[in-house]
Each structure stands twice: as C-alpha cells, then as structure tokens.
C-alpha cells in the first residue's frame, strides 16, 4: 500500500514538474524570435518618403501631396505609394509610366534615405535589451531589401537583425503570410516561437494568417485607428514592448494544456 501511495506521489510530482516546465517553455520560449515591420514601426521614414514622392510628382507637373495625407499612403512599398498619390489626383497611368516613376523614386530616395528619417524613441535601448537576452530579431518589410539594408546601415541599426527581408527577397509581399514565415526561418527562428511587431492592418493580417501573435504600435502610419487593428497588444512607446511581449507569452502559457504531450 505504501509502495502504491509512493508511486502515485511520484507521478503527481512529475505531472506538476512537467506542467511547470511546459508553462516556462511557453512564457520564455514562445517569443524567441521578434519580427519587426520597418516603416512606421522601427523608423519614422515618412519625411524622406514623402519628400521623394513629391519630388516625383513635381516632375510630372502634379501638386505635392499634403504631409498628413501622404503619411497614410506608406506601407505597401514605393510603387504602391506613387499609385495611391496618382489616384488621389484622379490620374490613371499605364503600367510602363508607373514603372518609370518608380525608378525615379528609387534613384532619388536611395540618395536621401536617411536625410530626416530617424528611429522612433527608445528603439535602440530595447533592441539592445532583446539582443542581450538572446532573442533573434528580424525585419519583414514591403520596402526593397537593399533599401532596407541601406537605411538600417545608415542609422547603425542593421547589426541587431539576423535577417532583413523586403518585397524582393522572396518575391512576395505582406500580407502574404509566407513572407513572415520565410523571414523567421532566415533569422534562424521557428514560426511557432515568434511574434510580429507592426503598425498597420497589413502587418496584423500577415501575422494572423501565419498564426503568429502580433503587437501593434500606435505611432505609425495606420490608415485606421490603431485600436481598430485588433492586435494582441497595442503600445505607445518601445519602452512598453518588453512587457507587452511578456503578457502575450503569459496568455499563451495560460491557454496551453497544463500537462502531457509536447508543445505544438
């Protein structure tokens, strides 16, 4: 009888230990890769993007787009930004003309990529913290990869990231979830142990489709009210990001089965 009781106690203790280990894995393992959007999330690129957009429009004899209006055109890549500006002016141009304007945009923008673009406040201290704690960091953006690399190099931020992926890296763009999945893999991470940080509905849709948790920032270029993005968490400063990620991880741990099996 004592032997049976002893066996039951050992089993119970092992179940509790497994439960604790499983909860620990969810809390501290599930978010080991952090993937960031670039424009409007990591860096306030609007000043240089809008200046370049209006440079292109001016060359076409078109009036400049107001700053606040142009801010909402950012997020789908430069070509889409030009297209949106033309639509706002009631212009519908052939694809070849749009391609020509896109080339002018890229040539000008690449030469002025960080004239006034700056990281959002407290970004670098948070990246330093995450890097020190062993997180894998990556960038998943609809900007061209080489432009993204140049921007982050110029701002001395690229060394924080294990992968910097743009619309031409895999020939796909957000909100295609495969772009996020491939970015995570290129960073050496696991899609089941990752979280996305972004500023737009495109970012949230991408993360949801990839079954990856997402934190939204409210200081970016969203076309809708940030709360309407319905991200897992919404932050107003990068100082809030570590706690937001911890909260999302804790919720994942609470939702997980308490014993048995392997993490999904």
C-alpha positions as CSV (number, residue, x, y, z in Angstrom):
1,X,0.0,0.0,0.0
2,X,2.8,2.4,0.9
3,X,4.6,1.5,-2.4
4,X,1.4,2.3,-4.4
5,X,1.0,5.6,-2.5
6,X,4.6,6.4,-3.1
7,X,4.3,5.7,-6.8
8,X,1.2,8.0,-7.0
9,X,3.0,10.8,-5.3
10,X,5.9,10.5,-7.7
11,X,3.6,10.5,-10.6
12,X,1.8,13.6,-9.2
13,X,5.1,15.3,-8.6
14,X,6.2,14.6,-12.2
15,X,3.0,16.0,-13.6
16,X,3.4,19.2,-11.6
17,X,7.1,19.4,-12.7
18,X,6.0,18.8,-16.4
19,X,3.3,21.5,-16.0
20,X,5.8,24.0,-14.7
21,X,8.3,23.2,-17.4
22,X,5.6,23.5,-20.0
23,X,4.5,26.8,-18.7
24,X,8.1,28.0,-18.6
25,X,8.6,27.0,-22.2
26,X,5.5,28.9,-23.3
27,X,6.4,32.0,-21.2
28,X,10.1,32.2,-22.1
29,X,10.4,30.2,-25.3
30,X,7.5,31.0,-27.5
31,X,8.6,34.5,-28.3
32,X,12.3,33.9,-29.0
33,X,12.1,35.5,-32.5
34,X,10.8,39.1,-32.7
35,X,10.0,40.3,-36.2
36,X,9.5,44.0,-36.9
37,X,8.0,45.9,-39.7
38,X,10.2,48.8,-40.8
39,X,8.5,52.0,-42.0
40,X,6.3,53.4,-39.2
41,X,7.4,50.7,-36.7
42,X,11.2,50.8,-36.3
43,X,11.9,54.1,-38.1
44,X,10.0,57.2,-38.8
45,X,10.7,57.2,-42.6
46,X,7.8,59.5,-43.6
47,X,9.8,62.7,-44.0
48,X,12.1,61.2,-46.7
49,X,9.5,59.1,-48.3
50,X,7.1,62.0,-48.7
51,X,9.8,64.3,-49.9
52,X,10.7,61.8,-52.6
53,X,7.1,61.2,-53.5
54,X,6.5,65.0,-54.0
55,X,9.8,65.2,-56.0
56,X,8.4,62.6,-58.4
57,X,5.0,64.2,-58.6
58,X,6.6,67.6,-59.2
59,X,8.5,66.1,-62.2
60,X,5.1,65.1,-63.6
61,X,3.6,68.6,-63.2
62,X,1.4,67.5,-60.3
63,X,0.9,69.2,-57.0
64,X,2.5,67.8,-53.8
65,X,0.6,65.6,-51.5
66,X,0.0,67.1,-48.1
67,X,2.2,65.5,-45.4
68,X,-0.6,64.0,-43.3
69,X,-2.3,62.6,-46.4
70,X,0.9,61.1,-47.7
71,X,1.7,59.5,-44.4
72,X,-1.3,57.2,-44.9
73,X,0.0,56.1,-48.3
74,X,3.1,54.5,-46.8
75,X,3.2,50.8,-46.1
76,X,2.7,49.0,-49.4
77,X,6.0,49.8,-50.9
78,X,7.1,52.8,-53.1
79,X,5.3,51.8,-56.2
80,X,2.0,51.5,-54.3
81,X,2.7,54.8,-52.7
82,X,3.0,56.5,-56.1
83,X,-0.1,54.8,-57.3
84,X,-2.1,56.0,-54.4
85,X,-0.9,59.5,-54.9
86,X,-1.9,59.4,-58.6
87,X,-5.3,58.0,-57.7
88,X,-5.8,60.9,-55.3
89,X,-5.1,63.3,-58.1
90,X,-7.5,61.4,-60.4
91,X,-4.7,60.1,-62.6
92,X,-4.7,56.6,-64.0
93,X,-1.4,55.9,-65.8
94,X,-0.2,52.9,-67.8
95,X,2.0,50.4,-66.1
96,X,5.0,51.5,-68.1
97,X,4.6,55.1,-66.9
98,X,4.2,53.9,-63.3
99,X,7.4,51.8,-63.7
100,X,9.3,54.9,-64.9
101,X,8.1,57.0,-62.0
102,X,9.0,54.1,-59.6
103,X,12.6,54.1,-61.0
104,X,12.9,57.9,-60.5
105,X,11.5,57.5,-56.9
106,X,14.1,54.8,-56.1
107,X,17.0,56.7,-57.6
108,X,16.1,59.8,-55.6
109,X,15.1,58.1,-52.4
110,X,18.3,55.9,-52.2
111,X,20.4,59.1,-52.2
112,X,18.3,60.7,-49.5
113,X,17.2,57.7,-47.5
114,X,18.1,59.0,-44.1
115,X,18.2,62.8,-44.5
116,X,15.5,63.1,-41.9
117,X,14.4,59.5,-41.1
118,X,15.1,58.6,-37.5
119,X,14.4,55.6,-35.3
120,X,11.4,56.0,-33.0
121,X,12.2,57.0,-29.4
122,X,13.7,54.3,-27.2
123,X,14.1,51.8,-30.0
124,X,17.8,51.2,-29.7
125,X,17.8,50.6,-26.0
126,X,15.0,48.0,-26.4
127,X,16.9,46.3,-29.3
128,X,20.0,46.2,-27.1
129,X,18.0,44.6,-24.3
130,X,16.4,41.9,-26.6
131,X,19.8,41.1,-28.1
132,X,21.4,40.8,-24.7
133,X,18.6,38.4,-23.6
134,X,19.3,36.2,-26.6
135,X,16.3,37.0,-28.8
136,X,16.5,36.6,-32.6
137,X,15.5,39.9,-34.2
138,X,14.4,40.3,-37.9
139,X,12.8,42.8,-40.2
140,X,9.9,41.9,-42.5
141,X,9.0,44.9,-44.8
142,X,7.4,45.7,-48.1
143,X,10.4,48.0,-48.8
144,X,13.0,46.7,-51.2
145,X,15.6,44.7,-49.3
146,X,18.6,46.7,-50.4
147,X,16.9,49.9,-49.5
148,X,16.0,48.5,-46.1
149,X,19.6,47.4,-45.5
150,X,20.9,50.8,-46.6
151,X,18.5,52.6,-44.3
152,X,19.4,50.4,-41.3
153,X,23.1,50.6,-42.1
154,X,23.0,54.4,-42.2
155,X,21.2,54.5,-38.9
156,X,23.6,52.0,-37.4
157,X,20.9,49.5,-36.6
158,X,21.4,46.6,-39.1
159,X,23.7,44.7,-36.8
160,X,20.8,44.0,-34.4
161,X,19.0,41.9,-37.0
162,X,19.6,38.3,-38.1
163,X,17.5,38.8,-41.2
164,X,16.3,41.9,-43.1
165,X,13.8,40.8,-45.7
166,X,12.0,43.0,-48.3
167,X,9.4,42.6,-51.0
168,X,12.1,41.4,-53.4
169,X,13.8,38.9,-51.0
170,X,11.3,36.1,-51.7
171,X,9.3,37.8,-54.5
172,X,6.3,38.1,-52.2
173,X,4.8,40.8,-50.1
174,X,2.8,41.2,-46.9
175,X,0.0,40.4,-46.2
176,X,1.1,37.0,-47.7
177,X,1.9,35.1,-44.6
178,X,4.7,33.2,-46.3
179,X,6.8,36.3,-46.3
180,X,6.7,36.3,-42.5
181,X,7.3,32.6,-42.2
182,X,10.3,32.8,-44.5
183,X,11.7,35.8,-42.7
184,X,11.5,33.9,-39.4
185,X,13.3,30.9,-40.9
186,X,16.0,33.1,-42.5
187,X,16.6,34.6,-39.0
188,X,17.1,31.0,-37.7
189,X,13.9,31.1,-35.7
190,X,10.7,28.9,-35.5
191,X,7.4,30.2,-36.6
192,X,5.8,28.7,-33.5
193,X,8.1,30.7,-31.3
194,X,7.8,34.1,-32.9
195,X,5.9,37.4,-32.5
196,X,5.3,40.2,-35.1
197,X,5.6,44.0,-34.3
198,X,3.9,46.3,-36.8
199,X,1.9,49.5,-37.3
200,X,-0.7,48.6,-39.9
201,X,-3.6,46.4,-40.9
202,X,-1.2,44.7,-43.4
203,X,1.1,43.7,-40.5
204,X,-1.8,42.4,-38.4
205,X,-3.3,40.4,-41.3
206,X,0.1,38.9,-42.1
207,X,0.6,37.8,-38.6
208,X,-2.9,36.4,-38.2
209,X,-2.6,34.4,-41.4
210,X,0.7,33.0,-40.2
211,X,-0.7,32.2,-36.8
212,X,1.8,34.4,-35.1
213,X,0.9,36.8,-32.3
214,X,1.2,40.5,-33.1
215,X,1.8,43.7,-31.1
216,X,0.9,47.0,-32.8
217,X,2.4,50.4,-32.3
218,X,0.1,53.5,-32.3
219,X,2.7,55.9,-33.6
220,X,3.0,54.5,-37.1
221,X,1.2,55.0,-40.4
222,X,-2.0,53.1,-40.0
223,X,-4.9,54.1,-42.2
224,X,-7.3,53.1,-39.4
225,X,-7.4,53.9,-35.7
226,X,-4.7,51.8,-34.0
227,X,-7.2,50.2,-31.7
228,X,-9.2,49.0,-34.7
229,X,-6.2,46.9,-35.8
230,X,-7.2,44.5,-33.0
231,X,-3.6,43.3,-32.4
232,X,-2.9,41.2,-29.3
233,X,-1.4,44.3,-27.7
234,X,-1.2,47.9,-28.6
235,X,1.8,50.1,-27.4
236,X,2.5,53.8,-27.5
237,X,6.3,53.6,-26.8
238,X,9.0,51.0,-27.3
239,X,9.5,51.1,-23.5
240,X,6.2,49.2,-23.3
241,X,7.3,46.4,-25.7
242,X,9.1,44.0,-23.3
243,X,6.1,44.0,-21.0
244,X,3.7,43.6,-23.9
245,X,5.6,40.6,-25.3
246,X,5.7,39.1,-21.8
247,X,1.9,39.5,-21.4
248,X,1.2,37.8,-24.8
249,X,3.5,35.0,-23.8
250,X,1.8,34.6,-20.4
251,X,-1.6,34.4,-22.1
252,X,-0.2,31.7,-24.5
253,X,1.1,29.8,-21.4
254,X,-2.3,30.1,-19.7
255,X,-4.1,28.8,-22.8
256,X,-1.8,25.8,-23.1
257,X,-2.6,22.4,-21.7
258,X,-1.0,22.0,-18.3
259,X,0.4,18.6,-18.7
260,X,1.3,15.9,-21.2
261,X,2.3,16.0,-24.8
262,X,4.8,18.3,-26.5
263,X,4.5,22.0,-27.3
264,X,2.7,22.5,-30.6
